[in-house]
Amino acid sequence: MTTPIQKKKKVLKPADNYIRVGTDYFKIIERPDRFGIIRSEIAKWNKEEITLDEGKKTLYDIPKFDTFINEPNNNGVERHIYKCYNMYHQFPHKPKKGNWLWTFNLLKHIFGNQFKSGMIYMKVLYEYPKQILPILVLVSETRETGKSTFLDWLNMVFGENMVMIEPDVIGGTFNGEYAKANIIGIDETIIDKQIAVEKIKSLATKKYISVNSKFISQYKLPFFGKIILASNNEDRFIRIDDKEIRFWVRKIGVPKESNHNILNDMIAEIPAFLYYLTTMKEIDFTQSRMVLTEKQISNEYLLKVKEQSKSSLYHELTELFTDFFNQAPINHIEVIPSDIKNKWFSHNNNIPSNYIRKVLRDEFTFKQNNYKRYAPFGEGDTKPGTPFIIEKERFCEDEYIGETPLPF
């Protein structure tokens, strides 16, 4: 029996373990994560310790750079660009024609009736790592639906260029953990701090980021991070307003077919899946700055989250308007905020008229009339003002439904 020829590992000189960026020295430290991916980190290192450990002559051989840069390329990374040190890591796989049945099964399960959009999303992730994409959100109250498997698989596909972080890291001071990543995964997510919510929204379209790491001076990098959230909270994982177009929400059910070894099967299929992505139709980048249009990523799950994201006053007013119209034989009313305040919240100091105005205008998006005389709630004497027009049909179903004949 012949013994397979083992490839010789490149023999590194002591200086290859270090870099100098500007006037600072760093050591490149490598260690495997729980998936077996060798991840490297750059740690600040003292010049004196390098001299003590490696000898003074090593300092002259350490590669020198002016600054850091982030230049993603999944077809081959150049570590040295001009006089900058590229923070993007070598992509760990090569495309190869083959079968990717289990990968198809999981992706069809994740993207469902938006599978075509999902495949466009995956092609962009792989072939166009600089392109911004919507914030993908996978939600399900049920356990073992495949959310974490999908994130774990992406981790295996993109290696060091993807990171998994805790929700509180986004809202924290230091961002060195994710600033250079191309994919940022956040599992078991409930983002309830407004500062973290705004930062996630900002990151989705950010072009540059100031990297703030412990013990290292701040430096600026081009930012290409794509964010993926996974949560067991289906409609309150984050606040999303009506006009927000940066989120793509997918509710994930329980897989019909069980395979406890699916992650290993999918890992074996990575080259074949990448090959398929290269054969797909070219991407049309003219439709949206995030590639996928609002229509392509809109669904009932996103609308539900937007509805639940509205204020408690919005939901309370919805109930009050519904009760009012169910009892009043009118099709619309005209009111100003102080009318609502006096009728329903006269003893509640936490709900001032200006807050009611904001909810009517921004959350309900009611139209406001020109200056005129009107009767508040359609009752009593008229008075001057610029009332909001509130239609009954917004809160009550048409009473003529089913087979009930119309009266004309």
C-alpha positions as CSV (number, residue, x, y, z in Angstrom):
1,M,0.0,0.0,0.0
2,T,1.4,3.4,-0.9
3,T,1.2,6.2,1.5
4,P,-0.4,9.4,0.2
5,I,2.0,12.2,-0.4
6,Q,1.4,14.9,2.3
7,K,1.7,18.5,1.2
8,K,4.4,20.3,3.1
9,K,3.2,23.2,5.1
10,K,4.9,26.5,4.4
11,V,7.6,27.1,6.9
12,L,7.0,30.4,8.5
13,K,9.8,32.7,9.7
14,P,9.3,34.2,13.2
15,A,8.6,37.6,11.5
16,D,5.7,36.1,9.6
17,N,3.7,35.9,12.8
18,Y,3.7,39.7,13.2
19,I,2.9,42.9,11.3
20,R,3.6,46.5,11.9
21,V,0.8,48.9,11.0
22,G,1.8,52.6,11.3
23,T,4.0,52.6,14.4
24,D,2.1,49.8,16.2
25,Y,3.1,46.1,16.2
26,F,0.6,43.3,16.1
27,K,0.7,39.5,16.5
28,I,-1.4,37.3,14.2
29,I,-2.9,34.6,16.5
30,E,-4.8,31.6,15.1
31,R,-7.1,29.2,16.9
32,P,-10.0,26.9,15.8
33,D,-13.6,27.7,16.7
34,R,-16.3,25.1,17.5
35,F,-16.8,24.4,13.8
36,G,-13.1,23.7,13.3
37,I,-12.6,26.9,11.3
38,I,-9.2,28.4,12.0
39,R,-9.9,32.0,12.9
40,S,-7.2,34.6,13.2
41,E,-7.2,37.7,15.3
42,I,-4.7,40.6,15.4
43,A,-3.6,41.4,18.9
44,K,-1.5,44.4,19.9
45,W,2.0,43.3,20.8
46,N,4.9,45.1,22.4
47,K,8.0,45.7,20.4
48,E,10.0,44.7,23.5
49,E,8.3,41.3,23.8
50,I,9.0,40.6,20.1
51,T,12.6,41.3,20.7
52,L,12.7,39.2,23.8
53,D,10.9,36.2,22.2
54,E,12.3,36.3,18.6
55,G,15.4,38.3,18.8
56,K,16.1,41.9,17.7
57,K,16.9,41.0,14.0
58,T,13.2,39.8,13.6
59,L,12.0,43.4,13.9
60,Y,13.7,44.2,10.5
61,D,11.8,41.4,8.7
62,I,8.3,42.1,10.0
63,P,6.0,43.3,7.1
64,K,5.2,47.0,7.4
65,F,2.0,48.7,6.4
66,D,0.6,52.2,6.6
67,T,-2.9,51.3,7.7
68,F,-5.6,48.6,7.5
69,I,-8.1,48.1,4.6
70,N,-11.1,45.8,4.0
71,E,-11.2,44.5,0.4
72,P,-13.6,41.5,0.1
73,N,-13.1,39.0,-2.7
74,N,-14.3,35.4,-2.5
75,N,-12.3,34.4,-5.5
76,G,-8.9,35.0,-4.0
77,V,-7.8,37.6,-1.5
78,E,-4.7,39.8,-1.8
79,R,-3.4,40.3,1.7
80,H,-1.2,43.3,0.8
81,I,-3.0,46.1,-1.2
82,Y,-0.8,49.1,-1.9
83,K,0.7,49.7,1.6
84,C,-2.3,48.5,3.4
85,Y,-3.0,45.3,5.3
86,N,-6.2,43.6,4.0
87,M,-8.5,42.4,6.9
88,Y,-10.6,40.2,4.6
89,H,-9.8,36.5,4.8
90,Q,-9.2,33.9,2.2
91,F,-12.5,32.2,1.1
92,P,-12.2,28.5,2.2
93,H,-14.0,26.7,-0.7
94,K,-13.7,26.1,-4.4
95,P,-16.8,25.6,-6.6
96,K,-17.2,22.1,-8.1
97,K,-20.1,20.6,-10.0
98,G,-22.1,18.1,-8.0
99,N,-25.3,17.3,-6.0
100,W,-26.6,19.7,-3.3
101,L,-29.9,18.0,-2.3
102,W,-29.8,18.7,1.5
103,T,-28.7,22.3,0.9
104,F,-31.7,22.7,-1.4
105,N,-34.0,21.2,1.2
106,L,-32.9,23.6,3.9
107,L,-32.8,26.7,1.7
108,K,-36.3,25.9,0.4
109,H,-37.5,25.5,4.0
110,I,-35.9,28.9,5.0
111,F,-37.0,31.0,2.1
112,G,-40.3,29.2,1.3
113,N,-42.4,30.9,-1.4
114,Q,-39.7,33.6,-1.7
115,F,-37.1,30.9,-2.7
116,K,-36.2,32.7,-5.9
117,S,-35.3,35.9,-3.9
118,G,-33.4,33.7,-1.5
119,M,-31.2,32.3,-4.2
120,I,-30.5,35.8,-5.5
121,Y,-29.6,36.7,-1.9
122,M,-27.2,33.7,-1.7
123,K,-25.6,34.5,-5.1
124,V,-24.9,38.1,-4.0
125,L,-23.4,36.9,-0.7
126,Y,-20.9,34.7,-2.5
127,E,-20.1,36.5,-5.8
128,Y,-20.6,40.2,-4.8
129,P,-19.4,40.5,-1.1
130,K,-19.3,44.3,-1.4
131,Q,-23.0,44.6,-2.3
132,I,-25.4,45.7,0.5
133,L,-28.4,43.4,1.1
134,P,-31.5,43.6,3.3
135,I,-31.3,42.6,7.0
136,L,-32.5,39.0,6.9
137,V,-34.6,38.0,9.9
138,L,-35.5,34.3,10.7
139,V,-38.3,34.0,13.3
140,S,-40.1,31.2,15.0
141,E,-41.5,30.5,18.4
142,T,-41.0,26.8,17.8
143,R,-37.6,25.2,18.5
144,E,-35.6,23.1,16.1
145,T,-36.9,24.8,12.9
146,G,-33.5,25.2,11.2
147,K,-32.7,28.8,12.0
148,S,-29.5,27.9,13.9
149,T,-28.5,25.2,11.3
150,F,-28.7,27.8,8.6
151,L,-26.5,30.2,10.5
152,D,-24.0,27.4,11.3
153,W,-23.9,26.4,7.7
154,L,-23.2,29.9,6.6
155,N,-20.4,30.0,9.1
156,M,-18.9,27.0,7.4
157,V,-19.3,28.4,3.9
158,F,-17.8,31.9,4.6
159,G,-15.4,30.9,7.3
160,E,-13.5,33.8,9.0
161,N,-15.5,36.4,7.1
162,M,-18.6,35.6,9.1
163,V,-19.0,36.2,12.9
164,M,-21.7,35.3,15.4
165,I,-22.2,37.9,18.1
166,E,-24.5,38.4,21.1
167,P,-27.2,41.1,20.8
168,D,-25.5,43.3,23.5
169,V,-22.3,43.6,21.4
170,I,-24.2,45.7,18.8
171,G,-25.2,48.2,21.4
172,G,-21.8,48.2,23.1
173,T,-18.8,50.6,22.7
174,F,-16.4,48.2,21.0
175,N,-17.1,46.9,17.5
176,G,-13.8,45.2,16.6
177,E,-15.5,41.8,16.9
178,Y,-17.7,42.5,13.8
179,A,-16.4,45.6,12.0
180,K,-14.4,43.7,9.4
181,A,-16.9,40.8,9.0
182,N,-18.8,40.3,5.7
183,I,-21.7,38.5,7.5
184,I,-22.8,39.3,11.0
185,G,-25.1,36.7,12.6
186,I,-27.0,37.4,15.8
187,D,-28.9,34.4,17.2
188,E,-31.7,34.3,19.9
189,T,-32.3,38.0,19.2
190,I,-34.5,40.4,21.0
191,I,-33.2,43.9,20.4
192,D,-35.0,46.2,22.8
193,K,-32.5,49.0,23.3
194,Q,-33.2,51.8,20.9
195,I,-29.5,52.6,20.4
196,A,-28.9,49.0,19.2
197,V,-32.0,49.1,16.9
198,E,-30.7,52.3,15.3
199,K,-27.2,50.9,15.0
200,I,-28.5,47.7,13.2
201,K,-30.5,49.8,10.7
202,S,-27.4,52.1,10.2
203,L,-25.1,49.1,9.6
204,A,-27.3,47.8,6.8
205,T,-26.3,50.7,4.6
206,K,-23.1,51.9,6.1
207,K,-20.1,52.5,3.8
208,Y,-17.4,53.1,6.4
209,I,-16.9,52.1,10.0
210,S,-14.6,53.5,12.7
211,V,-13.1,50.4,14.3
212,N,-13.0,50.6,18.0
213,S,-11.1,47.7,19.6
214,K,-9.7,47.4,23.1
215,F,-6.1,48.6,23.4
216,I,-5.9,49.6,19.7
217,S,-6.2,53.1,18.4
218,Q,-9.3,53.8,16.3
219,Y,-9.0,53.3,12.5
220,K,-11.4,53.6,9.7
221,L,-12.4,50.7,7.3
222,P,-14.8,50.3,4.3
223,F,-17.7,48.3,5.8
224,F,-19.5,45.5,3.8
225,G,-21.3,43.7,6.6
226,K,-24.6,41.9,5.9
227,I,-26.7,41.3,9.0
228,I,-28.8,38.1,9.7
229,L,-31.0,37.9,12.9
230,A,-32.6,34.8,14.3
231,S,-35.2,35.1,17.0
232,N,-37.8,33.0,18.9
233,N,-39.9,36.1,19.2
234,E,-41.9,36.3,16.0
235,D,-43.3,39.8,16.1
236,R,-41.4,41.8,18.8
237,F,-37.8,41.0,18.2
238,I,-37.2,44.6,17.1
239,R,-39.2,47.8,16.3
240,I,-39.8,48.3,12.6
241,D,-41.7,51.3,11.4
242,D,-44.1,51.4,8.4
243,K,-41.7,53.1,6.0
244,E,-38.8,50.7,6.8
245,I,-37.5,48.8,3.8
246,R,-34.3,47.3,5.1
247,F,-35.8,44.2,6.8
248,W,-36.7,40.8,5.2
249,V,-38.6,38.7,7.7
250,R,-39.1,35.0,7.2
251,K,-41.2,32.9,9.6
252,I,-39.7,29.4,9.8
253,G,-41.8,26.3,10.5
254,V,-40.8,22.8,11.6
255,P,-39.1,20.9,8.7
256,K,-41.2,18.1,7.1
257,E,-38.2,15.9,6.8
258,S,-35.8,15.2,9.7
259,N,-32.1,14.7,9.3
260,H,-30.0,15.0,12.4
261,N,-26.8,14.9,10.3
262,I,-28.0,17.6,7.9
263,L,-25.2,20.1,8.8
264,N,-22.5,17.6,7.9
265,D,-24.3,16.6,4.7
266,M,-24.6,20.3,3.7
267,I,-20.9,21.0,4.4
268,A,-20.0,18.2,2.0
269,E,-22.3,19.9,-0.6
270,I,-20.7,23.4,-0.3
271,P,-18.6,23.1,-3.5
272,A,-21.5,21.9,-5.5
273,F,-23.8,24.7,-4.2
274,L,-21.2,27.3,-5.0
275,Y,-20.9,26.0,-8.5
276,Y,-24.6,26.3,-9.0
277,L,-24.5,29.9,-7.8
278,T,-22.0,30.7,-10.5
279,T,-24.3,29.2,-13.2
280,M,-27.3,31.3,-12.1
281,K,-28.6,34.2,-14.2
282,E,-26.7,37.4,-13.7
283,I,-28.0,39.8,-11.1
284,D,-30.0,42.9,-12.0
285,F,-28.5,45.6,-9.8
286,T,-30.7,48.4,-11.2
287,Q,-33.9,47.6,-9.3
288,S,-32.8,48.5,-5.8
289,R,-29.7,49.6,-3.9
290,M,-30.2,46.4,-1.8
291,V,-30.7,44.3,-5.0
292,L,-34.0,42.8,-3.8
293,T,-36.9,45.2,-4.2
294,E,-39.4,46.1,-1.5
295,K,-42.0,43.9,-3.4
296,Q,-39.6,40.9,-3.5
297,I,-39.0,40.8,0.3
298,S,-42.4,42.1,1.6
299,N,-44.7,39.5,3.2
300,E,-47.3,39.0,5.9
301,Y,-44.6,38.4,8.6
302,L,-43.0,41.8,8.0
303,L,-46.4,43.5,8.1
304,K,-47.1,41.8,11.4
305,V,-43.9,43.0,13.0
306,K,-44.5,46.5,11.8
307,E,-48.0,46.5,13.3
308,Q,-46.7,45.2,16.6
309,S,-43.9,47.7,16.6
310,K,-46.3,50.6,16.9
311,S,-46.8,52.4,20.2
312,S,-49.2,51.3,23.0
313,L,-51.2,54.5,22.3
314,Y,-51.7,53.4,18.7
315,H,-53.1,50.1,19.8
316,E,-55.3,51.8,22.5
317,L,-56.7,54.3,20.0
318,T,-57.4,51.5,17.6
319,E,-59.6,49.9,20.2
320,L,-61.3,53.2,21.1
321,F,-62.0,54.1,17.5
322,T,-63.3,50.6,16.8
323,D,-65.7,50.8,19.8
324,F,-66.8,54.3,18.8
325,F,-67.6,53.4,15.2
326,N,-69.4,50.2,16.2
327,Q,-71.9,52.3,18.2
328,A,-72.1,55.5,16.0
329,P,-74.0,55.5,12.7
330,I,-71.5,57.6,10.9
331,N,-68.8,56.9,8.3
332,H,-66.2,59.3,9.5
333,I,-65.3,61.8,12.2
334,E,-63.2,64.9,12.4
335,V,-61.1,65.6,15.5
336,I,-58.1,67.5,16.7
337,P,-55.7,65.9,19.3
338,S,-57.2,67.9,22.2
339,D,-60.7,66.5,21.3
340,I,-59.3,63.0,21.8
341,K,-57.5,64.1,24.9
342,N,-60.6,65.5,26.5
343,K,-62.8,62.6,25.5
344,W,-60.6,59.6,26.5
345,F,-57.4,60.8,28.3
346,S,-58.5,63.8,30.3
347,H,-57.1,62.3,33.6
348,N,-53.9,60.8,32.0
349,N,-51.0,63.2,32.3
350,N,-48.8,60.7,30.4
351,I,-50.6,61.2,27.2
352,P,-50.5,64.9,26.1
353,S,-52.1,66.3,23.0
354,N,-48.8,66.6,21.1
355,Y,-48.2,62.9,21.6
356,I,-51.7,62.1,20.3
357,R,-50.9,64.3,17.3
358,K,-47.7,62.4,16.5
359,V,-49.4,59.0,16.7
360,L,-52.3,60.2,14.4
361,R,-49.9,61.7,11.9
362,D,-47.0,59.2,11.9
363,E,-48.4,55.9,12.9
364,F,-52.0,56.0,11.6
365,T,-51.0,58.4,8.8
366,F,-54.3,60.2,9.0
367,K,-54.8,63.2,6.7
368,Q,-55.4,66.6,8.3
369,N,-57.9,69.0,6.9
370,N,-57.4,72.7,6.2
371,Y,-58.7,75.3,8.7
372,K,-62.5,75.0,8.9
373,R,-65.4,74.6,11.3
374,Y,-66.1,71.1,12.3
375,A,-68.1,69.2,15.0
376,P,-65.8,67.0,17.2
377,F,-66.7,63.3,16.9
378,G,-69.7,64.5,14.8
379,E,-71.4,65.7,18.0
380,G,-72.5,69.1,19.4
381,D,-71.6,72.6,18.2
382,T,-69.0,73.3,15.6
383,K,-65.7,75.0,16.3
384,P,-62.7,76.2,14.2
385,G,-59.6,74.0,13.7
386,T,-57.6,71.8,11.4
387,P,-59.1,68.4,12.2
388,F,-57.8,65.0,11.3
389,I,-60.2,62.9,9.1
390,I,-60.8,59.4,10.6
391,E,-62.7,57.0,8.4
392,K,-64.9,54.2,9.9
393,E,-63.7,51.7,7.3
394,R,-60.3,51.8,8.8
395,F,-61.6,50.1,12.0
396,C,-64.8,48.3,11.1
397,E,-65.7,45.8,8.4
398,D,-68.4,46.7,5.9
399,E,-71.7,45.6,7.5
400,Y,-72.9,44.3,4.1
401,I,-70.9,41.2,3.8
402,G,-71.4,37.6,2.6
403,E,-74.7,37.2,0.8
404,T,-76.4,40.2,2.4
405,P,-77.9,42.3,-0.4
406,L,-76.9,45.9,-0.9
407,P,-79.7,48.5,-0.4
408,F,-79.4,49.9,-3.9
